[in-house]
Amino acid sequence: MAVKEKIRELETQENMERVIKELEALPMGAPRGFASASVREDRDSG
């Protein structure tokens, strides 16, 4: 039973590593000027 659990752990770890690599490859980020516009909008609404 311990062997099956260890295999499951290793498979889970490999899957997580693959998912993390895929996520890191995605282009992330907000459009240019987004933060400034958000701050300005928040400041002016109050």
PQR file with spaces between the fields and no chain letter, atoms N, CA, C, O and H, PARSE charges and radii, in Angstrom:
ATOM       1  N    MET     1       0.831   -1.199    0.000 -0.4000 1.5000
ATOM       2  CA   MET     1       0.000    0.000    0.000 -0.0000 2.0000
ATOM       3  C    MET     1       0.870    1.256    0.000  0.5500 1.7000
ATOM       4  O    MET     1       0.515    2.247   -0.638 -0.5500 1.4000
ATOM       5  N    ALA     2       1.984    1.232    0.693 -0.4000 1.5000
ATOM       6  CA   ALA     2       2.859    2.400    0.757 -0.0000 2.0000
ATOM       7  C    ALA     2       3.470    2.708   -0.603  0.5500 1.7000
ATOM       8  O    ALA     2       3.709    3.870   -0.930 -0.5500 1.4000
ATOM       9  H    ALA     2       2.272    0.427    1.211  0.4000 1.0000
ATOM      10  N    VAL     3       3.723    1.676   -1.391 -0.4000 1.5000
ATOM      11  CA   VAL     3       4.304    1.874   -2.721 -0.0000 2.0000
ATOM      12  C    VAL     3       3.313    2.612   -3.615  0.5500 1.7000
ATOM      13  O    VAL     3       3.690    3.531   -4.342 -0.5500 1.4000
ATOM      14  H    VAL     3       3.530    0.731   -1.125  0.4000 1.0000
ATOM      15  N    LYS     4       2.044    2.207   -3.558 -0.4000 1.5000
ATOM      16  CA   LYS     4       1.016    2.866   -4.367 -0.0000 2.0000
ATOM      17  C    LYS     4       0.879    4.336   -3.976  0.5500 1.7000
ATOM      18  O    LYS     4       0.722    5.203   -4.835 -0.5500 1.4000
ATOM      19  H    LYS     4       1.738    1.461   -2.968  0.4000 1.0000
ATOM      20  N    GLU     5       0.939    4.606   -2.679 -0.4000 1.5000
ATOM      21  CA   GLU     5       0.839    5.989   -2.207 -0.0000 2.0000
ATOM      22  C    GLU     5       2.015    6.818   -2.705  0.5500 1.7000
ATOM      23  O    GLU     5       1.841    7.967   -3.113 -0.5500 1.4000
ATOM      24  H    GLU     5       1.066    3.902   -1.981  0.4000 1.0000
ATOM      25  N    LYS     6       3.209    6.240   -2.671 -0.4000 1.5000
ATOM      26  CA   LYS     6       4.411    6.947   -3.134 -0.0000 2.0000
ATOM      27  C    LYS     6       4.314    7.230   -4.634  0.5500 1.7000
ATOM      28  O    LYS     6       4.665    8.318   -5.091 -0.5500 1.4000
ATOM      29  H    LYS     6       3.350    5.307   -2.339  0.4000 1.0000
ATOM      30  N    ILE     7       3.837    6.247   -5.391 -0.4000 1.5000
ATOM      31  CA   ILE     7       3.655    6.448   -6.837 -0.0000 2.0000
ATOM      32  C    ILE     7       2.658    7.569   -7.082  0.5500 1.7000
ATOM      33  O    ILE     7       2.876    8.420   -7.944 -0.5500 1.4000
ATOM      34  H    ILE     7       3.552    5.363   -5.020  0.4000 1.0000
ATOM      35  N    ARG     8       1.573    7.572   -6.331 -0.4000 1.5000
ATOM      36  CA   ARG     8       0.557    8.616   -6.472 -0.0000 2.0000
ATOM      37  C    ARG     8       1.146    9.991   -6.151  0.5500 1.7000
ATOM      38  O    ARG     8       0.869   10.969   -6.845 -0.5500 1.4000
ATOM      39  H    ARG     8       1.396    6.880   -5.631  0.4000 1.0000
ATOM      40  N    GLU     9       1.960   10.059   -5.094 -0.4000 1.5000
ATOM      41  CA   GLU     9       2.618   11.316   -4.722 -0.0000 2.0000
ATOM      42  C    GLU     9       3.517   11.818   -5.847  0.5500 1.7000
ATOM      43  O    GLU     9       3.486   12.996   -6.204 -0.5500 1.4000
ATOM      44  H    GLU     9       2.185    9.264   -4.530  0.4000 1.0000
ATOM      45  N    LEU    10       4.319   10.906   -6.401 -0.4000 1.5000
ATOM      46  CA   LEU    10       5.241   11.289   -7.473 -0.0000 2.0000
ATOM      47  C    LEU    10       4.489   11.744   -8.721  0.5500 1.7000
ATOM      48  O    LEU    10       4.889   12.709   -9.372 -0.5500 1.4000
ATOM      49  H    LEU    10       4.344    9.949   -6.111  0.4000 1.0000
ATOM      50  N    GLU    11       3.404   11.050   -9.054 -0.4000 1.5000
ATOM      51  CA   GLU    11       2.598   11.449  -10.209 -0.0000 2.0000
ATOM      52  C    GLU    11       1.986   12.824   -9.986  0.5500 1.7000
ATOM      53  O    GLU    11       1.953   13.651  -10.897 -0.5500 1.4000
ATOM      54  H    GLU    11       3.079   10.266   -8.526  0.4000 1.0000
ATOM      55  N    THR    12       1.506   13.062   -8.778 -0.4000 1.5000
ATOM      56  CA   THR    12       0.928   14.365   -8.449 -0.0000 2.0000
ATOM      57  C    THR    12       1.974   15.461   -8.570  0.5500 1.7000
ATOM      58  O    THR    12       1.698   16.530   -9.116 -0.5500 1.4000
ATOM      59  H    THR    12       1.533   12.390   -8.038  0.4000 1.0000
ATOM      60  N    GLN    13       3.160   15.203   -8.069 -0.4000 1.5000
ATOM      61  CA   GLN    13       4.242   16.187   -8.141 -0.0000 2.0000
ATOM      62  C    GLN    13       4.619   16.478   -9.593  0.5500 1.7000
ATOM      63  O    GLN    13       4.823   17.635   -9.961 -0.5500 1.4000
ATOM      64  H    GLN    13       3.384   14.335   -7.626  0.4000 1.0000
ATOM      65  N    GLU    14       4.711   15.434  -10.416 -0.4000 1.5000
ATOM      66  CA   GLU    14       5.040   15.616  -11.832 -0.0000 2.0000
ATOM      67  C    GLU    14       3.962   16.428  -12.537  0.5500 1.7000
ATOM      68  O    GLU    14       4.266   17.304  -13.347 -0.5500 1.4000
ATOM      69  H    GLU    14       4.545   14.494  -10.117  0.4000 1.0000
ATOM      70  N    ASN    15       2.703   16.134  -12.227 -0.4000 1.5000
ATOM      71  CA   ASN    15       1.597   16.877  -12.834 -0.0000 2.0000
ATOM      72  C    ASN    15       1.657   18.348  -12.447  0.5500 1.7000
ATOM      73  O    ASN    15       1.461   19.227  -13.286 -0.5500 1.4000
ATOM      74  H    ASN    15       2.456   15.423  -11.569  0.4000 1.0000
ATOM      75  N    MET    16       1.930   18.613  -11.167 -0.4000 1.5000
ATOM      76  CA   MET    16       2.015   19.998  -10.706 -0.0000 2.0000
ATOM      77  C    MET    16       3.149   20.739  -11.408  0.5500 1.7000
ATOM      78  O    MET    16       2.987   21.888  -11.820 -0.5500 1.4000
ATOM      79  H    MET    16       2.089   17.899  -10.485  0.4000 1.0000
ATOM      80  N    GLU    17       4.292   20.081  -11.541 -0.4000 1.5000
ATOM      81  CA   GLU    17       5.430   20.708  -12.206 -0.0000 2.0000
ATOM      82  C    GLU    17       5.091   21.037  -13.659  0.5500 1.7000
ATOM      83  O    GLU    17       5.456   22.099  -14.163 -0.5500 1.4000
ATOM      84  H    GLU    17       4.425   19.148  -11.206  0.4000 1.0000
ATOM      85  N    ARG    18       4.390   20.119  -14.330 -0.4000 1.5000
ATOM      86  CA   ARG    18       4.000   20.352  -15.724 -0.0000 2.0000
ATOM      87  C    ARG    18       3.026   21.530  -15.830  0.5500 1.7000
ATOM      88  O    ARG    18       3.155   22.373  -16.718 -0.5500 1.4000
ATOM      89  H    ARG    18       4.093   19.256  -13.921  0.4000 1.0000
ATOM      90  N    VAL    19       2.063   21.578  -14.924 -0.4000 1.5000
ATOM      91  CA   VAL    19       1.085   22.671  -14.932 -0.0000 2.0000
ATOM      92  C    VAL    19       1.779   24.004  -14.665  0.5500 1.7000
ATOM      93  O    VAL    19       1.477   25.002  -15.320 -0.5500 1.4000
ATOM      94  H    VAL    19       1.959   20.894  -14.203  0.4000 1.0000
ATOM      95  N    ILE    20       2.701   24.028  -13.710 -0.4000 1.5000
ATOM      96  CA   ILE    20       3.427   25.260  -13.384 -0.0000 2.0000
ATOM      97  C    ILE    20       4.224   25.738  -14.591  0.5500 1.7000
ATOM      98  O    ILE    20       4.233   26.931  -14.891 -0.5500 1.4000
ATOM      99  H    ILE    20       2.946   23.218  -13.177  0.4000 1.0000
ATOM     100  N    LYS    21       4.894   24.820  -15.287 -0.4000 1.5000
ATOM     101  CA   LYS    21       5.656   25.204  -16.481 -0.0000 2.0000
ATOM     102  C    LYS    21       4.742   25.790  -17.548  0.5500 1.7000
ATOM     103  O    LYS    21       5.086   26.780  -18.193 -0.5500 1.4000
ATOM     104  H    LYS    21       4.887   23.851  -15.043  0.4000 1.0000
ATOM     105  N    GLU    22       3.567   25.172  -17.736 -0.4000 1.5000
ATOM     106  CA   GLU    22       2.614   25.678  -18.723 -0.0000 2.0000
ATOM     107  C    GLU    22       2.121   27.069  -18.332  0.5500 1.7000
ATOM     108  O    GLU    22       1.999   27.948  -19.186 -0.5500 1.4000
ATOM     109  H    GLU    22       3.287   24.367  -17.212  0.4000 1.0000
ATOM     110  N    LEU    23       1.839   27.270  -17.051 -0.4000 1.5000
ATOM     111  CA   LEU    23       1.370   28.579  -16.597 -0.0000 2.0000
ATOM     112  C    LEU    23       2.454   29.638  -16.746  0.5500 1.7000
ATOM     113  O    LEU    23       2.166   30.776  -17.115 -0.5500 1.4000
ATOM     114  H    LEU    23       1.938   26.556  -16.357  0.4000 1.0000
ATOM     115  N    GLU    24       3.701   29.268  -16.460 -0.4000 1.5000
ATOM     116  CA   GLU    24       4.806   30.217  -16.599 -0.0000 2.0000
ATOM     117  C    GLU    24       5.013   30.620  -18.054  0.5500 1.7000
ATOM     118  O    GLU    24       5.501   31.717  -18.328 -0.5500 1.4000
ATOM     119  H    GLU    24       3.936   28.343  -16.160  0.4000 1.0000
ATOM     120  N    ALA    25       4.649   29.751  -18.983 -0.4000 1.5000
ATOM     121  CA   ALA    25       4.829   30.041  -20.404 -0.0000 2.0000
ATOM     122  C    ALA    25       3.744   30.973  -20.945  0.5500 1.7000
ATOM     123  O    ALA    25       3.906   31.556  -22.017 -0.5500 1.4000
ATOM     124  H    ALA    25       4.253   28.860  -18.760  0.4000 1.0000
ATOM     125  N    LEU    26       2.651   31.113  -20.216 -0.4000 1.5000
ATOM     126  CA   LEU    26       1.567   31.979  -20.682 -0.0000 2.0000
ATOM     127  C    LEU    26       1.952   33.449  -20.544  0.5500 1.7000
ATOM     128  O    LEU    26       2.573   33.849  -19.559 -0.5500 1.4000
ATOM     129  H    LEU    26       2.520   30.639  -19.345  0.4000 1.0000
ATOM     130  N    PRO    27       1.579   34.244  -21.537 -0.5600 1.5000
ATOM     131  CA   PRO    27       1.845   35.682  -21.404  0.2800 2.0000
ATOM     132  C    PRO    27       0.879   36.291  -20.387  0.5500 1.7000
ATOM     133  O    PRO    27      -0.330   36.336  -20.615 -0.5500 1.4000
ATOM     134  N    MET    28       1.417   36.749  -19.286 -0.4000 1.5000
ATOM     135  CA   MET    28       0.586   37.325  -18.227 -0.0000 2.0000
ATOM     136  C    MET    28       0.877   38.815  -18.109  0.5500 1.7000
ATOM     137  O    MET    28       1.949   39.286  -18.490 -0.5500 1.4000
ATOM     138  H    MET    28       2.399   36.713  -19.101  0.4000 1.0000
ATOM     139  N    GLY    29      -0.066   39.524  -17.590 -0.4000 1.5000
ATOM     140  CA   GLY    29       0.166   40.934  -17.333 -0.0000 2.0000
ATOM     141  C    GLY    29      -1.039   41.765  -17.720  0.5500 1.7000
ATOM     142  O    GLY    29      -1.906   41.330  -18.478 -0.5500 1.4000
ATOM     143  H    GLY    29      -0.936   39.141  -17.280  0.4000 1.0000
ATOM     144  N    ALA    30      -1.071   42.930  -17.199 -0.4000 1.5000
ATOM     145  CA   ALA    30      -2.147   43.864  -17.491 -0.0000 2.0000
ATOM     146  C    ALA    30      -1.724   44.748  -18.662  0.5500 1.7000
ATOM     147  O    ALA    30      -0.533   44.922  -18.920 -0.5500 1.4000
ATOM     148  H    ALA    30      -0.367   43.283  -16.584  0.4000 1.0000
ATOM     149  N    PRO    31      -2.696   45.297  -19.360 -0.5600 1.5000
ATOM     150  CA   PRO    31      -2.356   46.205  -20.457  0.2800 2.0000
ATOM     151  C    PRO    31      -1.577   47.415  -19.954  0.5500 1.7000
ATOM     152  O    PRO    31      -1.708   47.811  -18.796 -0.5500 1.4000
ATOM     153  N    ARG    32      -0.777   47.988  -20.820 -0.4000 1.5000
ATOM     154  CA   ARG    32       0.041   49.150  -20.472 -0.0000 2.0000
ATOM     155  C    ARG    32      -0.850   50.291  -19.976  0.5500 1.7000
ATOM     156  O    ARG    32      -1.837   50.636  -20.626 -0.5500 1.4000
ATOM     157  H    ARG    32      -0.670   47.666  -21.761  0.4000 1.0000
ATOM     158  N    GLY    33      -0.508   50.867  -18.841 -0.4000 1.5000
ATOM     159  CA   GLY    33      -1.273   51.972  -18.268 -0.0000 2.0000
ATOM     160  C    GLY    33      -2.453   51.538  -17.414  0.5500 1.7000
ATOM     161  O    GLY    33      -3.156   52.384  -16.861 -0.5500 1.4000
ATOM     162  H    GLY    33       0.293   50.586  -18.313  0.4000 1.0000
ATOM     163  N    PHE    34      -2.677   50.260  -17.299 -0.4000 1.5000
ATOM     164  CA   PHE    34      -3.836   49.756  -16.560 -0.0000 2.0000
ATOM     165  C    PHE    34      -3.793   50.153  -15.087  0.5500 1.7000
ATOM     166  O    PHE    34      -4.797   50.600  -14.532 -0.5500 1.4000
ATOM     167  H    PHE    34      -2.106   49.573  -17.748  0.4000 1.0000
ATOM     168  N    ALA    35      -2.629   49.992  -14.453 -0.4000 1.5000
ATOM     169  CA   ALA    35      -2.510   50.299  -13.023 -0.0000 2.0000
ATOM     170  C    ALA    35      -2.766   51.777  -12.764  0.5500 1.7000
ATOM     171  O    ALA    35      -3.492   52.126  -11.834 -0.5500 1.4000
ATOM     172  H    ALA    35      -1.814   49.629  -14.904  0.4000 1.0000
ATOM     173  N    SER    36      -2.176   52.648  -13.578 -0.4000 1.5000
ATOM     174  CA   SER    36      -2.365   54.090  -13.395 -0.0000 2.0000
ATOM     175  C    SER    36      -3.826   54.470  -13.561  0.5500 1.7000
ATOM     176  O    SER    36      -4.361   55.259  -12.783 -0.5500 1.4000
ATOM     177  H    SER    36      -1.586   52.364  -14.334  0.4000 1.0000
ATOM     178  N    ALA    37      -4.472   53.907  -14.577 -0.4000 1.5000
ATOM     179  CA   ALA    37      -5.880   54.217  -14.814 -0.0000 2.0000
ATOM     180  C    ALA    37      -6.742   53.721  -13.657  0.5500 1.7000
ATOM     181  O    ALA    37      -7.688   54.397  -13.254 -0.5500 1.4000
ATOM     182  H    ALA    37      -4.038   53.265  -15.209  0.4000 1.0000
ATOM     183  N    SER    38      -6.421   52.547  -13.124 -0.4000 1.5000
ATOM     184  CA   SER    38      -7.193   52.003  -12.005 -0.0000 2.0000
ATOM     185  C    SER    38      -7.052   52.872  -10.765  0.5500 1.7000
ATOM     186  O    SER    38      -8.038   53.142  -10.080 -0.5500 1.4000
ATOM     187  H    SER    38      -5.652   51.998  -13.451  0.4000 1.0000
ATOM     188  N    VAL    39      -5.840   53.308  -10.475 -0.4000 1.5000
ATOM     189  CA   VAL    39      -5.601   54.162   -9.309 -0.0000 2.0000
ATOM     190  C    VAL    39      -6.328   55.485   -9.490  0.5500 1.7000
ATOM     191  O    VAL    39      -6.970   55.978   -8.561 -0.5500 1.4000
ATOM     192  H    VAL    39      -5.039   53.088  -11.032  0.4000 1.0000
ATOM     193  N    ARG    40      -6.230   56.056  -10.671 -0.4000 1.5000
ATOM     194  CA   ARG    40      -6.890   57.329  -10.941 -0.0000 2.0000
ATOM     195  C    ARG    40      -8.403   57.198  -10.769  0.5500 1.7000
ATOM     196  O    ARG    40      -9.036   58.051  -10.147 -0.5500 1.4000
ATOM     197  H    ARG    40      -5.709   55.656  -11.425  0.4000 1.0000
ATOM     198  N    GLU    41      -8.976   56.136  -11.318 -0.4000 1.5000
ATOM     199  CA   GLU    41     -10.415   55.912  -11.221 -0.0000 2.0000
ATOM     200  C    GLU    41     -10.835   55.737   -9.770  0.5500 1.7000
ATOM     201  O    GLU    41     -11.854   56.285   -9.349 -0.5500 1.4000
ATOM     202  H    GLU    41      -8.462   55.443  -11.823  0.4000 1.0000
ATOM     203  N    ASP    42     -10.065   54.981   -9.004 -0.4000 1.5000
ATOM     204  CA   ASP    42     -10.378   54.740   -7.600 -0.0000 2.0000
ATOM     205  C    ASP    42     -10.290   56.043   -6.806  0.5500 1.7000
ATOM     206  O    ASP    42     -11.149   56.327   -5.971 -0.5500 1.4000
ATOM     207  H    ASP    42      -9.238   54.535   -9.346  0.4000 1.0000
ATOM     208  N    ARG    43      -9.261   56.820   -7.067 -0.4000 1.5000
ATOM     209  CA   ARG    43      -9.053   58.076   -6.350 -0.0000 2.0000
ATOM     210  C    ARG    43     -10.184   59.063   -6.655  0.5500 1.7000
ATOM     211  O    ARG    43     -10.678   59.745   -5.757 -0.5500 1.4000
ATOM     212  H    ARG    43      -8.563   56.589   -7.745  0.4000 1.0000
ATOM     213  N    ASP    44     -10.584   59.133   -7.916 -0.4000 1.5000
ATOM     214  CA   ASP    44     -11.606   60.097   -8.319 -0.0000 2.0000
ATOM     215  C    ASP    44     -13.012   59.683   -7.893  0.5500 1.7000
ATOM     216  O    ASP    44     -13.900   60.532   -7.826 -0.5500 1.4000
ATOM     217  H    ASP    44     -10.182   58.579   -8.645  0.4000 1.0000
ATOM     218  N    SER    45     -13.236   58.407   -7.606 -0.4000 1.5000
ATOM     219  CA   SER    45     -14.579   57.955   -7.253 -0.0000 2.0000
ATOM     220  C    SER    45     -14.929   58.270   -5.803  0.5500 1.7000
ATOM     221  O    SER    45     -16.101   58.231   -5.428 -0.5500 1.4000
ATOM     222  H    SER    45     -12.514   57.717   -7.661  0.4000 1.0000
ATOM     223  N    GLY    46     -13.927   58.582   -4.985 -0.4000 1.5000
ATOM     224  CA   GLY    46     -14.179   58.770   -3.552 -0.0000 2.0000
ATOM     225  C    GLY    46     -14.320   60.151   -3.178  0.5500 1.7000
ATOM     226  O    GLY    46     -14.535   60.453   -2.004 -0.5500 1.4000
ATOM     227  H    GLY    46     -12.975   58.614   -5.289  0.4000 1.0000
